[in-house]
Amino acid sequence: MSVRGLDHLAITVADMDATLDFYKRVLGAHTHFEDLFRKGEIPVVLLQVGASRISVHQAASPAAPHALVPQPGSGDFCMRWDGPIEAAQEKLAAENVEVIEGPVPRPAADGRPGQSVYFRDPDGNLLELLSSE
């Protein structure tokens, strides 16, 4: 047996509503179990972003088990962009999201050359969109 890949990653956030709004607007995410979170029945909301999931934990009450020091703004992750990097830049500009670097050349996990743009979510997590087109 071997590791096939990532199933999901978890981020700790200061403001659940701001985070959910940002990921829905900017990345086209949709939520799973948001209704159960709002009722207090579960401690997380899952964001579906393309084929991947992000488990969103509220800093005031992180789900157990959790990172040793769960803290908003400590994430740094890359998502593949399906299209030219210019389209990613246009989407970020349309949502008034500041690109802090890029486009810059970066290799993709499959070894193909790509272009990336970097930006931050409401907690300051560093996000990267990588296009290999």
N, C-alpha and C positions, 0 to 999 in steps of 0.2 A: 504494500500500500504506500501511497505517497500523497503529498499535498497537491490538490488540483488547482487551487487559487483562493482568492479571498471571497468569503461569503458576504460579509458586511464589515463596516468599521463603525466605531462609536465616537461621537463628539460630545463634549460637555458644553452647555450653553448657559448664558446668563438670562436670556429672554427667549422663551420657547416661541412665542408668537412672532417676534421679529425674525427668528431663524427660519421658521416654517414659511413665512411670507417670502423671505429672500430666496430660499431654495426653490420654491414654487415659481416665482416670477422669473428669476434669472436662469435657472437650470431646467425648468419644466418638470420639476419633481412633483410627485403626488404622494399623499400620506397613506399609511396603513395604521389602523388602530388609534387614530386621533380621537375618535369618539370615546374609546375606553380610557384613554389618558385624561381627557377632559372630565370624565366621571370619577377619576381617582382610582380606577380599577387596575391600571398598570402604570409603571413609572417611566415609560419611554414612548416616543412616537417614532415610527419607522418611515424614512423617506425613500421612495423608489426613484432612483436617478438612472435612467437607462436600464441596463441589466443589473445594476448594483444597488445595494441598500446602505443607508446611513442610519444608525440607531442614535437618536437624539436624546440625551440625558440632561435634565435640568440640574444646574450646579447646586441649587439649594437642597436637592434631594436625589443624588445620583442613584441609579439602579445598582443593586449588588449582584455579583461582584463588580467592581469597577477599577479603573486605573488607580495606582497607588496615590497619586495626587491629581484627582480630576480637576481640571481648570479650564475655563473658557479661553479660547484663543491659542491653544497649544497644538492645534492640528496643522498638518501640512500634507495635502494630498492632491493627486493628479487624476483628472478624468479625461477619457478620450473624447474628442470632439469629432462628430461625424460630418465632415464638410471642411471647406477651406478655412484657414485661421482667420482670414478677413471676415468671414461670417460670424465667427466667435467675437471678434472685436466689435462688429456692428451690433450684435445682441447686447454685449456689455454696455456699449455707449447708449443704446436705446433705453436701458434700465438705469442709467446714470451710475454705473459701477466703474470706478477708477481702475484702469489697468496700471499696475505698479511696475511691470516689466514686460517687455515683449512687443512684437513677436521675436523670439530668440530660438535658435536651433537646439533641439533636444532629441535624444534617441528614445524611441518607444520601447516598451517591454518586449515587443517581438523583434527588436533589432533594427526596425526600419527608421530612417531619419524622419524627423518631424519638426514642427514649429509649435511653440508654446506661448501663451499669455498668462500672466499671473495677476491675481486680484485677491481681495479679502472679503470674508463674510462679515456679518454684524459683530461677531465676537473677535474678529481679527485673525481667524484661521486663514492660513495661506492656501489659496486654491489655484490650481493650474488646469487650463484646458489645452490639450495636446492634439494637434491634427497631423496626420501623416499623409495628407493630400497635397 
